[in-house]
Amino acid sequence: MRRTVFLGAILGMTAIVAACAADSTGPGAGRQNVTVSFSAGTAAAASLSDTSSALRSITATSGTDVLVINKAQVVVARMELEPASGVCNSDEDAGDDHPDEHECEELALAPTIVDVPVTGSMITALSVTVPAGTYSKLDAKIRPVKGKGTASTAFLAAHPEFTNVSVRIEGTFNGKPFTFVGSPHAEFETRFNPPVVIADKGVNLTVHVDAATWFKTSSGTLIDPTNAAAGTSANAIIAANIARSFRAFHDDNRDDHDDDGGR
């Protein structure tokens, strides 16, 4: 699979399916199921702090410094699948404060908090139906919710701690607890090569998140999250790391590998 990654983003757990003009010339008819699974960390950079139980965390080390991520949450603004025909209807957006000029609302969603899996396992966080057909691109975005529109207002009323926040991470740095909050605006665009055919059996797409890199500098040293307040250079590095840490691929057997040979 050939991927064109601009920035990082992630997908949501609660979806509102809207209409879009899909290429329905492929096999299958009607609406078919699409699931989205998530994995986190890398074999080289992430470790399991407790291999004997399900309570595991992502751990990154540099010299004598040790950073552990126990919980990571991201606010999702939207997610789209583009049909191979490239023809999309521009429907009303489902809570996104920044609508795009060209919209494919195959998997539109209200503002949603997604828990990035840090347990060493994969989770299936999204399951919806879309028109059967051939799809060439997946686009997803994370950014703070600004409170415009009914869905955004409801989201902030239910989650006031996420006002002007798109990322919330809990863990420890050298044994001391921290909670990092940030507001990166991020997007990734994945082009499927070959295009994904959604037919009678549906498909699974996996989003892999390299969370072990979030608090590392370009030289590999770790950033103390308690020294990364908004406006600091450390905060900017973390935001940029988060933005480029996401990628998606076709993965029907949910083994965290690209079914089309890209990974």
C-alpha positions as CSV (number, residue, x, y, z in Angstrom):
1,M,0.0,0.0,0.0
2,R,1.3,3.4,-0.8
3,R,0.6,5.9,1.9
4,T,0.7,9.7,1.7
5,V,0.9,10.9,5.3
6,F,0.6,14.7,6.0
7,L,0.0,14.8,9.7
8,G,-1.3,12.4,12.3
9,A,-4.9,11.7,13.4
10,I,-7.1,9.1,14.6
11,L,-10.6,7.7,14.2
12,G,-13.6,7.6,16.5
13,M,-15.8,5.1,18.5
14,T,-19.2,6.6,17.8
15,A,-20.1,7.2,14.2
16,I,-23.0,8.9,12.3
17,V,-23.2,7.4,8.8
18,A,-24.1,10.0,6.2
19,A,-24.7,9.6,2.4
20,C,-21.9,9.9,-0.2
21,A,-21.8,9.0,-3.8
22,A,-19.7,5.9,-3.7
23,D,-18.4,3.8,-6.6
24,S,-20.8,0.9,-6.3
25,T,-19.7,-1.0,-9.4
26,G,-17.6,-3.5,-7.4
27,P,-18.9,-6.8,-6.0
28,G,-21.6,-6.8,-3.3
29,A,-24.6,-4.7,-3.0
30,G,-26.2,-2.4,-0.4
31,R,-24.4,-1.4,2.7
32,Q,-21.4,-3.4,4.1
33,N,-19.6,-3.4,7.4
34,V,-16.3,-1.4,8.0
35,T,-14.4,-1.8,11.3
36,V,-11.5,0.3,12.4
37,S,-9.0,-1.3,14.8
38,F,-6.1,0.4,16.7
39,S,-2.7,-0.6,17.9
40,A,0.0,1.4,19.6
41,G,3.7,1.4,20.2
42,T,6.5,-0.3,18.2
43,A,8.4,-3.5,18.8
44,A,11.7,-1.5,19.2
45,A,10.5,1.4,21.3
46,A,7.5,0.2,23.3
47,S,7.7,-2.4,26.1
48,L,5.2,-4.2,28.2
49,S,5.6,-3.2,31.9
50,D,3.7,-6.3,33.0
51,T,3.8,-9.3,30.6
52,S,1.9,-11.5,33.1
53,S,-1.4,-9.5,33.1
54,A,-3.6,-7.3,30.9
55,L,-2.4,-4.2,32.8
56,R,0.3,-3.1,30.5
57,S,1.8,0.3,29.5
58,I,3.9,1.8,26.8
59,T,7.4,2.5,28.2
60,A,10.1,4.6,26.5
61,T,13.7,4.9,27.9
62,S,16.7,7.1,27.2
63,G,19.8,6.8,29.4
64,T,18.5,6.7,33.0
65,D,15.2,8.4,32.1
66,V,12.1,6.2,31.9
67,L,8.7,7.5,30.7
68,V,5.5,5.3,31.0
69,I,2.2,6.0,29.3
70,N,-0.7,4.5,31.1
71,K,-3.5,6.3,29.4
72,A,-3.8,8.3,26.1
73,Q,-6.9,10.1,24.8
74,V,-7.4,11.9,21.5
75,V,-10.3,14.1,20.4
76,V,-11.5,13.2,16.9
77,A,-13.1,15.8,14.7
78,R,-14.0,13.7,11.6
79,M,-13.1,10.7,9.5
80,E,-13.9,10.1,5.8
81,L,-13.6,7.4,3.2
82,E,-13.3,8.6,-0.4
83,P,-14.7,6.4,-3.2
84,A,-12.3,5.5,-6.1
85,S,-14.6,7.5,-8.4
86,G,-13.6,10.6,-6.5
87,V,-17.3,11.7,-6.6
88,C,-18.6,12.9,-3.2
89,N,-21.7,14.7,-2.0
90,S,-21.0,17.6,0.4
91,D,-23.3,16.9,3.3
92,E,-23.7,18.8,6.5
93,D,-20.8,18.0,8.7
94,A,-21.3,16.0,12.0
95,G,-19.9,18.4,14.5
96,D,-16.6,19.3,12.8
97,D,-15.9,23.0,13.4
98,H,-13.8,23.3,10.2
99,P,-15.6,21.8,7.3
100,D,-13.6,21.0,4.1
101,E,-14.4,22.3,0.7
102,H,-14.6,18.7,-0.7
103,E,-16.3,16.3,1.7
104,C,-16.8,12.6,1.6
105,E,-19.0,11.9,4.5
106,E,-18.9,8.1,4.4
107,L,-17.9,7.8,8.1
108,A,-18.9,11.2,9.6
109,L,-18.8,11.4,13.3
110,A,-19.7,13.7,16.1
111,P,-16.7,15.0,18.3
112,T,-15.5,11.9,20.1
113,I,-12.9,10.9,22.7
114,V,-10.8,7.9,21.6
115,D,-8.7,5.9,24.0
116,V,-5.5,4.9,22.3
117,P,-4.7,1.3,23.2
118,V,-1.5,1.2,25.4
119,T,-2.0,-2.3,26.5
120,G,0.0,-4.1,23.9
121,S,-3.1,-5.4,22.2
122,M,-5.4,-4.3,19.4
123,I,-8.9,-2.9,19.9
124,T,-11.7,-2.5,17.5
125,A,-13.1,1.0,18.2
126,L,-15.4,1.7,15.2
127,S,-18.0,-0.4,13.4
128,V,-20.3,1.2,10.8
129,T,-21.8,0.4,7.4
130,V,-21.0,2.1,4.1
131,P,-22.2,1.5,0.5
132,A,-20.5,-1.4,-1.1
133,G,-17.9,-0.3,-3.5
134,T,-14.3,0.6,-4.1
135,Y,-12.5,3.2,-1.9
136,S,-9.2,4.9,-2.6
137,K,-8.5,7.1,0.4
138,L,-9.0,7.4,4.2
139,D,-8.8,10.9,5.8
140,A,-9.0,11.6,9.6
141,K,-8.5,14.6,11.8
142,I,-7.9,15.5,15.4
143,R,-8.2,18.9,16.9
144,P,-9.9,20.8,19.8
145,V,-13.6,21.2,19.8
146,K,-14.6,24.9,19.7
147,G,-18.3,24.6,20.7
148,K,-19.9,25.5,17.4
149,G,-22.9,23.5,16.5
150,T,-25.1,21.2,18.5
151,A,-22.8,18.2,18.5
152,S,-19.8,20.3,19.7
153,T,-21.8,22.1,22.4
154,A,-23.0,18.7,23.7
155,F,-19.5,17.3,23.7
156,L,-18.0,20.2,25.7
157,A,-20.9,20.0,28.2
158,A,-20.2,16.4,28.8
159,H,-16.4,16.8,28.8
160,P,-15.5,20.3,30.0
161,E,-11.9,19.1,30.7
162,F,-11.4,18.8,27.0
163,T,-12.1,22.5,26.3
164,N,-9.4,23.7,23.9
165,V,-7.7,20.3,24.3
166,S,-7.3,17.6,21.7
167,V,-4.9,15.2,23.5
168,R,-4.7,14.1,27.2
169,I,-2.0,11.7,28.3
170,E,-1.4,10.2,31.8
171,G,1.7,8.4,33.0
172,T,4.9,8.7,34.9
173,F,8.4,10.2,34.3
174,N,11.1,8.7,36.4
175,G,8.4,7.4,38.7
176,K,6.6,10.7,39.2
177,P,3.0,10.9,37.9
178,F,2.2,13.5,35.1
179,T,-0.9,14.5,33.1
180,F,-0.1,16.1,29.8
181,V,-2.7,18.1,27.9
182,G,-2.2,19.6,24.5
183,S,-4.1,21.0,21.5
184,P,-2.4,19.8,18.4
185,H,-4.3,20.0,15.1
186,A,-3.5,16.9,13.1
187,E,-4.5,15.1,10.0
188,F,-3.5,12.0,8.1
189,E,-4.5,11.0,4.6
190,T,-4.0,7.4,3.5
191,R,-4.3,6.4,-0.1
192,F,-4.9,2.7,-0.6
193,N,-2.9,1.1,-3.4
194,P,-4.6,-1.0,-4.6
195,P,-8.0,0.6,-3.6
196,V,-10.0,-1.2,-1.0
197,V,-13.0,-3.1,-2.2
198,I,-15.8,-3.3,0.3
199,A,-18.0,-6.2,-0.7
200,D,-20.1,-8.9,1.0
201,K,-17.6,-9.6,3.8
202,G,-16.8,-6.0,4.7
203,V,-13.3,-4.8,5.6
204,N,-11.1,-3.9,8.6
205,L,-8.8,-0.9,8.6
206,T,-6.1,-0.6,11.3
207,V,-4.7,2.6,12.7
208,H,-1.2,2.1,14.1
209,V,-0.1,4.7,16.6
210,D,3.6,5.0,17.5
211,A,2.9,6.5,20.9
212,A,6.4,5.6,22.2
213,T,7.8,8.5,20.1
214,W,5.6,11.2,21.5
215,F,7.9,12.5,24.2
216,K,11.2,12.0,22.4
217,T,13.4,14.7,20.8
218,S,15.1,14.2,17.4
219,S,18.2,13.0,19.1
220,G,16.3,10.3,21.1
221,T,16.3,11.9,24.5
222,L,13.1,12.0,26.6
223,I,11.1,15.1,27.4
224,D,9.8,15.5,30.9
225,P,6.1,16.2,30.4
226,T,6.0,18.4,33.4
227,N,8.4,20.8,31.6
228,A,6.3,21.0,28.5
229,A,3.7,23.6,29.2
230,A,1.8,25.3,26.4
231,G,4.0,27.8,24.5
232,T,7.3,26.0,25.2
233,S,9.5,24.4,22.6
234,A,9.1,21.0,24.4
235,N,5.3,21.3,23.9
236,A,5.8,22.0,20.2
237,I,8.0,19.0,19.8
238,I,5.5,16.7,21.5
239,A,2.6,18.1,19.4
240,A,4.6,17.5,16.2
241,N,5.5,14.0,17.3
242,I,1.9,13.2,17.9
243,A,0.9,14.6,14.6
244,R,3.1,12.3,12.6
245,S,2.7,9.1,14.7
246,F,-0.5,7.7,13.0
247,R,-0.9,5.6,9.9
248,A,-3.6,3.4,8.6
249,F,-3.8,0.3,6.4
250,H,-6.0,-2.5,5.2
251,D,-5.9,-5.3,7.8
252,D,-8.8,-7.8,7.6
253,N,-7.1,-10.4,9.8
254,R,-6.3,-7.7,12.5
255,D,-2.6,-8.8,12.8
256,D,-1.3,-5.2,12.7
257,H,0.2,-5.8,9.2
258,D,-0.9,-4.4,5.9
259,D,-2.8,-7.0,3.9
260,D,-1.6,-5.3,0.7
261,G,2.1,-5.7,1.5
262,G,2.8,-2.2,2.7
263,R,4.1,-3.3,6.1
